Amino acid sequence: MTALLIVIYIVFVSLGLPDSLFGVAWPVVHGEFGIPESFASLYSIITGVCTGGVSFVAGKMLRRFGTAKVTLFSTLLTVIALIGMSFSPNIAVMMFFSVVLGYGAGAIDTGLNNFISLHYEARHMNWLHCCWGLGVTISPLIMSQFLTGEPGSWRNGYRVVALLQFAITAIILFSLKKWEKVEKSAKEAEKQEETESGSGKLLELLKIKGVLTSILSMGLYCGMEFSLGTWGATYAVNTFLIAPDEAAKWVSLYYGGIMVGRIIAGFVSMKFSDKVLIKGGIITAFLGIIIFALPLGKFSLLGFLLIGIGFGPIFPSILHSVPERFGKTYSADLTGYHMGGAYGIGFFVQLVYGYTATATTFKITPYVLLALCFGVFLANEITIKKLKKN
C-alpha cells in the first residue's frame, strides 16, 4: 500500500501541473489571439464543466474499469490536450483541447479522492492535495521562464509541462500490477455494498441531510480558488502595473501557500478533526484576504501566501469527511457529486466575477473574496448543524 500511495501522490502532482498554466499565460495569450481579457472566464468554465460532468459519472466508470486504468487513460488525455494547446493556431482550437483536458482531469480527481478517503487517514488526504499544490506551484514557475514577450513563447511552457505529464503516465503504466493487487480486494467490498444498498440514485442521495450545503461550501470555496488562480496574475498586472512574468511569480506564491497549508494540515490532522481543519482554514484565508485588501502597494500581494495557506486544508478536509458525514456506502458517488457540484458552482462564480471585474475594475477582487469566504463559513456551519440533527 505504501508504494501505491507514493504513485498516487505523483499522479496528483500531474493533476496540478496544468491547472495554473492558463491563468499565468493569459495576459500574453489574449493579446496574441486578439481577444478581450474577459474571455478567460468563458474559456475556463468549459474545462470546469467537462471536469465536473465527468465527476458525476466517475463512480460508474471506476467500478467498471478500475481506478488504475481510468487514471492511466485520463493522464494520457492530459498529455494530448497540453500538446494540442501548445500548437493551437487560435482560441477555438485551444478551447477544444481544454475540453479534452477537462475530461482527463475529472475521473482521476474523483477516483483518487474517494480511494484515499476510504482507505487512508486524513493526513494522507491533505498530503495528497499538497502534491496537487506542488504541481500548480511548479507550472507557473515553468511558464514564467517562457513569458519573454516574443510571440508564441508561452507555447513552450505548455510543451515542457506535457513532457512532465508523459513521464508520470509512464510511472502509472509500470505500476499497474500494484494497483490491480489493491483493487482486487476493494472491488469485492464494493460489490457487497452495492448489493446491500441498491442503486444510489442522484436525487435520492442529494436528499440526505447536509449534502447540498456541504456541496455548496465546496463550490463557494472553489469559486475563490478558481477566481484567484485564473485572474490573480491579471489582477496584479492591472492593479500594480507589474510585468506578466513577475505576476506569474506572485501567483506561484499563492499556490505555494496552498501546498504549505496542506503539509501543515497533514500533521495537524493527527490531533484534530476535519471539522477543525476546515474552520481553521477559513479563518486563515479570511485574514489573508484582509491583507490582500489593505492599501499596502505591492506588499498587499503577500496576502497571496496567507490566502493559499488558509485554502490548503479546506478542499481535502471536506472530501475526506464525506464517508464519515454521509456513510461509506455511497461515498464514491457522493464524492463525485461534491466535486461535480463544486466545479459547477466554482466556475459559475469565476465567470460572473471575471466579466464583472473586466467591465468595472479588478480592485473589487478582495471584497468579492471576503464575501465568498463568509459564504463558505456559513454553508459549512449549516451542514454541521444538519448532521447533528440526524
C-alpha positions as a printed NumPy array, in Angstrom:
array([[  0.   ,   0.   ,   0.   ],
       [  2.908,   2.377,   0.712],
       [  4.347,   2.012,  -2.801],
       [  0.922,   2.626,  -4.319],
       [  0.414,   5.66 ,  -2.088],
       [  3.644,   7.17 ,  -3.45 ],
       [  2.408,   6.61 ,  -7.02 ],
       [ -0.919,   8.268,  -6.148],
       [  0.963,  11.263,  -4.75 ],
       [  2.927,  11.535,  -8.009],
       [ -0.319,  11.34 , -10.027],
       [ -1.715,  14.239,  -8.028],
       [  1.339,  16.307,  -8.919],
       [  0.397,  15.66 , -12.553],
       [ -3.191,  16.709, -11.811],
       [ -1.993,  20.083, -10.552],
       [  0.53 ,  20.838, -13.292],
       [ -1.959,  22.029, -15.971],
       [ -4.296,  23.85 , -13.566],
       [ -2.311,  27.065, -13.177],
       [ -0.81 ,  27.306, -16.666],
       [ -3.712,  29.074, -18.317],
       [ -4.109,  31.833, -15.726],
       [ -0.47 ,  32.922, -15.765],
       [ -0.203,  32.693, -19.58 ],
       [ -3.468,  34.535, -20.251],
       [ -2.114,  38.124, -20.052],
       [  0.053,  37.195, -23.069],
       [ -2.263,  34.71 , -24.829],
       [ -5.291,  37.005, -25.105],
       [ -3.145,  39.657, -26.771],
       [ -1.677,  37.204, -29.269],
       [ -5.101,  35.856, -30.253],
       [ -6.67 ,  39.322, -30.272],
       [ -9.497,  38.629, -27.835],
       [-10.64 ,  40.505, -24.695],
       [ -9.329,  39.631, -21.212],
       [-12.853,  38.747, -20.02 ],
       [-12.94 ,  35.751, -22.367],
       [-10.796,  33.854, -19.845],
       [-13.86 ,  33.145, -17.684],
       [-15.776,  31.556, -20.554],
       [-12.733,  29.57 , -21.591],
       [-12.058,  28.287, -18.071],
       [-15.669,  27.341, -17.444],
       [-15.525,  24.915, -20.393],
       [-12.757,  22.959, -18.69 ],
       [-14.685,  23.11 , -15.423],
       [-17.939,  21.838, -16.94 ],
       [-16.118,  18.895, -18.514],
       [-14.264,  18.084, -15.305],
       [-17.411,  18.404, -13.222],
       [-19.513,  16.448, -15.719],
       [-17.132,  13.508, -15.616],
       [-17.173,  13.626, -11.795],
       [-20.922,  12.916, -11.793],
       [-20.445,   9.642, -13.728],
       [-16.98 ,   8.756, -12.419],
       [-18.37 ,   6.267,  -9.888],
       [-19.716,   4.012, -12.652],
       [-16.526,   4.359, -14.711],
       [-14.339,   3.423, -11.771],
       [-16.433,   0.377, -10.904],
       [-16.344,  -0.846, -14.496],
       [-12.707,  -0.209, -15.484],
       [-10.922,   0.196, -12.164],
       [ -9.03 ,   3.155, -10.758],
       [ -5.712,   2.187, -12.375],
       [ -6.939,   2.05 , -15.981],
       [ -9.083,   5.159, -15.643],
       [ -6.134,   7.052, -14.146],
       [ -3.732,   5.876, -16.864],
       [ -6.076,   6.785, -19.727],
       [ -7.039,  10.115, -18.178],
       [ -3.434,  11.184, -17.588],
       [ -2.641,  10.342, -21.205],
       [ -5.553,  12.561, -22.252],
       [ -3.987,  15.485, -20.386],
       [ -0.718,  14.956, -22.292],
       [ -2.566,  15.05 , -25.622],
       [ -4.508,  18.144, -24.508],
       [ -1.42 ,  20.098, -23.43 ],
       [  0.437,  19.336, -26.655],
       [ -2.641,  20.314, -28.664],
       [ -2.961,  23.589, -26.752],
       [  0.683,  24.42 , -27.406],
       [  0.132,  24.136, -31.163],
       [ -3.266,  25.873, -31.231],
       [ -3.45 ,  28.493, -34.025],
       [ -6.431,  30.253, -32.421],
       [ -8.626,  30.292, -29.338],
       [-11.219,  27.898, -30.838],
       [ -8.668,  25.079, -31.19 ],
       [ -7.313,  25.824, -27.735],
       [-10.827,  25.559, -26.327],
       [-11.296,  22.169, -27.987],
       [ -8.202,  20.821, -26.256],
       [ -9.351,  22.359, -22.981],
       [-12.377,  20.04 , -23.25 ],
       [-10.005,  17.084, -23.57 ],
       [ -8.065,  18.39 , -20.574],
       [-11.25 ,  18.653, -18.508],
       [-12.315,  15.092, -19.278],
       [ -8.85 ,  13.841, -18.41 ],
       [ -8.804,  15.535, -15.006],
       [-12.337,  14.727, -13.812],
       [-12.21 ,  10.956, -13.38 ],
       [ -8.741,  10.982, -11.798],
       [ -9.839,  13.524,  -9.224],
       [-12.928,  11.629,  -8.095],
       [-11.341,   8.182,  -8.128],
       [ -8.225,   9.017,  -6.146],
       [-10.026,  11.27 ,  -3.657],
       [-12.564,   8.565,  -2.874],
       [ -9.86 ,   5.885,  -2.633],
       [ -7.831,   7.929,  -0.151],
       [-10.873,   8.95 ,   1.926],
       [-11.883,   5.291,   2.31 ],
       [ -8.518,   3.624,   2.872],
       [ -6.201,   6.252,   4.371],
       [ -6.188,   8.72 ,   7.253],
       [ -6.906,  12.446,   6.937],
       [ -3.215,  13.358,   6.847],
       [ -2.795,  11.425,   3.596],
       [ -5.701,  13.311,   2.008],
       [ -4.078,  16.623,   2.893],
       [ -0.672,  15.476,   1.687],
       [ -2.279,  14.138,  -1.478],
       [ -3.666,  17.586,  -2.226],
       [ -0.331,  19.049,  -1.18 ],
       [  1.077,  17.165,  -4.175],
       [ -1.524,  18.929,  -6.321],
       [ -0.236,  22.144,  -4.754],
       [  3.293,  21.167,  -5.766],
       [  2.099,  20.734,  -9.35 ],
       [  0.306,  24.094,  -9.532],
       [  3.291,  25.811,  -7.887],
       [  5.83 ,  24.399, -10.322],
       [  3.934,  25.161, -13.537],
       [  3.72 ,  28.99 , -13.114],
       [  7.472,  28.997, -12.46 ],
       [  7.987,  26.984, -15.648],
       [  5.686,  29.245, -17.636],
       [  7.336,  32.411, -16.278],
       [ 10.582,  31.333, -17.955],
       [  8.863,  31.471, -21.341],
       [  6.892,  34.718, -20.966],
       [  9.66 ,  36.623, -22.707],
       [  7.471,  38.893, -24.789],
       [  8.279,  37.083, -28.019],
       [  5.198,  35.896, -29.994],
       [  4.279,  32.31 , -29.094],
       [  6.835,  31.989, -26.285],
       [  4.119,  30.74 , -23.905],
       [  3.679,  27.613, -26.066],
       [  6.97 ,  26.147, -24.86 ],
       [  5.692,  26.334, -21.283],
       [  2.805,  24.044, -22.231],
       [  5.196,  21.66 , -24.004],
       [  7.526,  21.324, -21.013],
       [  4.582,  20.5  , -18.748],
       [  3.316,  17.982, -21.338],
       [  6.683,  16.185, -21.131],
       [  6.399,  16.003, -17.334],
       [  2.874,  14.61 , -17.685],
       [  4.105,  11.974, -20.113],
       [  6.793,  10.839, -17.634],
       [  4.118,  10.47 , -14.927],
       [  1.933,   8.49 , -17.357],
       [  4.838,   6.061, -17.752],
       [  5.082,   5.673, -13.961],
       [  1.385,   4.753, -13.802],
       [  1.815,   2.241, -16.637],
       [  4.676,   0.439, -14.912],
       [  2.814,   0.329, -11.593],
       [ -0.424,  -1.217, -12.906],
       [  0.17 ,  -4.522, -11.105],
       [  0.328,  -2.741,  -7.748],
       [ -2.973,  -1.011,  -8.485],
       [ -4.637,  -4.268,  -9.533],
       [ -3.494,  -6.065,  -6.382],
       [ -5.083,  -3.482,  -4.11 ],
       [ -8.191,  -3.058,  -6.267],
       [ -8.991,  -6.77 ,  -6.255],
       [ -9.999,  -6.8  ,  -2.587],
       [-11.58 ,  -3.344,  -2.856],
       [-13.879,  -4.471,  -5.704],
       [-15.23 ,  -7.357,  -3.618],
       [-16.166,  -4.941,  -0.841],
       [-17.788,  -2.543,  -3.313],
       [-19.894,  -5.347,  -4.841],
       [-21.113,  -6.343,  -1.401],
       [-22.054,  -2.753,  -0.578],
       [-23.882,  -2.355,  -3.918],
       [-25.897,  -5.498,  -3.216],
       [-26.788,  -4.341,   0.268],
       [-27.636,  -0.75 ,  -0.573],
       [-29.237,  -0.593,  -4.009],
       [-28.689,   1.842,  -6.862],
       [-27.83 ,   5.103,  -5.146],
       [-29.691,   7.428,  -7.498],
       [-28.638,  11.067,  -7.74 ],
       [-31.846,  12.659,  -6.395],
       [-32.061,  10.201,  -3.508],
       [-28.509,  10.974,  -2.397],
       [-28.984,  14.73 ,  -2.681],
       [-31.925,  14.471,  -0.265],
       [-29.628,  13.266,   2.535],
       [-29.461,  15.979,   5.206],
       [-26.425,  18.193,   4.824],
       [-25.363,  17.006,   1.361],
       [-26.478,  20.107,  -0.567],
       [-24.974,  22.608,   1.873],
       [-21.762,  20.554,   2.008],
       [-21.548,  20.732,  -1.8  ],
       [-22.322,  24.466,  -1.632],
       [-19.468,  25.081,   0.828],
       [-17.067,  23.328,  -1.559],
       [-18.491,  25.23 ,  -4.517],
       [-18.022,  28.653,  -2.934],
       [-14.522,  27.652,  -1.894],
       [-13.776,  26.634,  -5.49 ],
       [-15.159,  29.997,  -6.605],
       [-12.432,  31.675,  -4.538],
       [ -9.678,  29.308,  -5.599],
       [-10.531,  29.377,  -9.318],
       [-11.028,  33.146,  -9.432],
       [ -7.692,  33.867,  -7.791],
       [ -5.922,  31.203,  -9.832],
       [ -7.304,  32.376, -13.181],
       [ -7.369,  36.116, -12.53 ],
       [ -4.65 ,  36.582,  -9.895],
       [ -1.964,  37.401, -12.462],
       [ -4.292,  39.713, -14.388],
       [ -5.278,  41.437, -11.112],
       [ -1.608,  42.013, -10.266],
       [ -0.793,  43.295, -13.769],
       [ -3.78 ,  45.676, -13.909],
       [ -3.729,  46.919, -10.317],
       [  0.016,  47.209,  -9.659],
       [  1.233,  47.638, -13.251],
       [  3.816,  44.867, -12.997],
       [  5.092,  42.662, -15.832],
       [  3.316,  39.344, -16.615],
       [  6.381,  37.263, -15.643],
       [  6.537,  38.971, -12.21 ],
       [  2.784,  38.472, -11.748],
       [  3.233,  34.77 , -12.518],
       [  5.705,  34.515,  -9.632],
       [  3.194,  36.114,  -7.225],
       [  0.573,  33.565,  -8.29 ],
       [  3.143,  30.831,  -7.735],
       [  3.449,  32.148,  -4.157],
       [ -0.314,  31.671,  -3.782],
       [ -0.142,  28.061,  -4.955],
       [  2.932,  27.52 ,  -2.812],
       [  0.85 ,  28.684,   0.149],
       [ -1.79 ,  26.073,  -0.65 ],
       [  0.932,  23.429,  -0.713],
       [  2.395,  24.572,   2.628],
       [ -1.102,  24.735,   4.132],
       [ -1.705,  21.12 ,   3.216],
       [  1.628,  19.957,   4.61 ],
       [  0.792,  21.643,   7.918],
       [ -2.781,  20.29 ,   7.861],
       [ -1.463,  16.758,   7.373],
       [  0.377,  16.935,  10.703],
       [ -2.364,  18.87 ,  12.49 ],
       [ -4.95 ,  16.268,  11.381],
       [ -3.237,  13.7  ,  13.627],
       [ -4.744,  15.541,  16.605],
       [ -7.689,  17.483,  15.179],
       [-10.765,  16.515,  13.158],
       [-11.699,  17.519,   9.614],
       [-14.234,  19.936,  11.122],
       [-11.489,  21.833,  12.992],
       [ -9.229,  21.892,   9.927],
       [-11.997,  23.339,   7.743],
       [-12.775,  26.136,  10.223],
       [ -9.095,  26.9  ,  10.769],
       [ -8.526,  27.128,   7.02 ],
       [-11.465,  29.505,   6.536],
       [-10.262,  31.839,   9.31 ],
       [ -6.671,  31.87 ,   7.987],
       [ -7.87 ,  32.584,   4.437],
       [-10.059,  35.419,   5.747],
       [ -7.023,  37.046,   7.396],
       [ -5.059,  36.672,   4.17 ],
       [ -7.828,  38.368,   2.199],
       [ -7.796,  41.264,   4.702],
       [ -4.081,  41.792,   3.949],
       [ -4.889,  41.499,   0.246],
       [ -7.434,  44.333,   0.656],
       [ -5.227,  46.726,   2.626],
       [ -3.634,  49.66 ,   0.727],
       [ -0.052,  48.409,   1.127],
       [  1.011,  48.674,  -2.503],
       [  2.795,  45.578,  -3.795],
       [  3.151,  44.366,  -0.185],
       [ -0.572,  43.572,  -0.183],
       [  0.284,  40.792,  -2.645],
       [  1.831,  38.951,   0.314],
       [ -1.813,  38.132,   1.059],
       [ -1.445,  35.592,  -1.767],
       [  0.678,  33.452,   0.567],
       [ -1.631,  33.563,   3.614],
       [ -4.738,  33.01 ,   1.483],
       [ -3.067,  29.95 ,  -0.025],
       [ -2.132,  28.583,   3.413],
       [ -5.743,  29.025,   4.543],
       [ -7.126,  27.427,   1.41 ],
       [ -4.837,  24.435,   1.94 ],
       [ -6.938,  22.17 ,   4.21 ],
       [-10.457,  23.223,   3.153],
       [-10.998,  21.194,  -0.046],
       [ -9.272,  17.944,   1.071],
       [-10.857,  18.025,   4.535],
       [-14.384,  18.372,   3.141],
       [-13.752,  15.47 ,   0.765],
       [-12.188,  13.302,   3.461],
       [-15.206,  13.901,   5.702],
       [-17.713,  12.612,   3.092],
       [-17.681,   8.931,   4.223],
       [-17.828,   9.99 ,   7.889],
       [-20.606,  12.517,   7.325],
       [-22.793,  10.548,   4.926],
       [-21.647,   6.908,   5.171],
       [-19.303,   4.71 ,   3.14 ],
       [-21.996,   3.024,   1.062],
       [-22.325,   5.792,  -1.491],
       [-19.024,   7.548,  -0.823],
       [-17.757,   7.195,  -4.424],
       [-20.98 ,   8.697,  -5.81 ],
       [-21.164,  11.434,  -3.17 ],
       [-17.5  ,  12.312,  -3.68 ],
       [-18.226,  12.673,  -7.392],
       [-21.314,  14.789,  -6.708],
       [-19.353,  17.017,  -4.346],
       [-16.65 ,  17.558,  -6.942],
       [-19.022,  17.943,  -9.885],
       [-21.25 ,  20.365,  -7.986],
       [-18.283,  22.263,  -6.586],
       [-16.706,  22.697, -10.013],
       [-20.014,  23.85 , -11.463],
       [-20.587,  26.441,  -8.729],
       [-16.928,  27.441,  -8.674],
       [-16.673,  28.124, -12.382],
       [-20.002,  29.964, -12.408],
       [-18.693,  32.254,  -9.653],
       [-15.476,  32.754, -11.591],
       [-17.413,  33.547, -14.781],
       [-19.522,  36.209, -13.071],
       [-16.506,  37.668, -11.284],
       [-14.384,  37.722, -14.452],
       [-16.932,  39.595, -16.518],
       [-17.726,  41.984, -13.663],
       [-14.061,  42.785, -12.926],
       [-13.145,  43.361, -16.562],
       [-16.224,  45.544, -17.057],
       [-15.543,  47.608, -13.917],
       [-12.208,  47.241, -12.114],
       [-10.074,  44.435, -10.71 ],
       [ -9.905,  46.382,  -7.436],
       [-13.155,  44.638,  -6.424],
       [-11.211,  41.349,  -6.09 ],
       [-10.501,  41.423,  -2.299],
       [-14.125,  42.304,  -1.491],
       [-15.507,  39.517,  -3.684],
       [-13.152,  37.091,  -1.923],
       [-14.325,  38.294,   1.512],
       [-17.974,  37.69 ,   0.583],
       [-17.215,  34.214,  -0.769],
       [-15.153,  33.314,   2.297],
       [-18.06 ,  34.228,   4.574],
       [-20.332,  32.118,   2.358],
       [-18.075,  29.076,   2.783],
       [-18.133,  29.533,   6.56 ],
       [-21.931,  29.87 ,   6.677],
       [-22.608,  26.849,   4.409],
       [-20.22 ,  24.7  ,   6.451],
       [-21.868,  25.704,   9.74 ],
       [-25.336,  24.872,   8.375],
       [-24.052,  21.45 ,   7.251],
       [-22.685,  20.691,  10.727],
       [-25.985,  21.656,  12.356],
       [-27.983,  19.469,   9.971],
       [-25.733,  16.493,  10.66 ],
       [-26.21 ,  16.9  ,  14.409],
       [-29.978,  16.565,  13.924],
       [-29.631,  13.208,  12.11 ]])
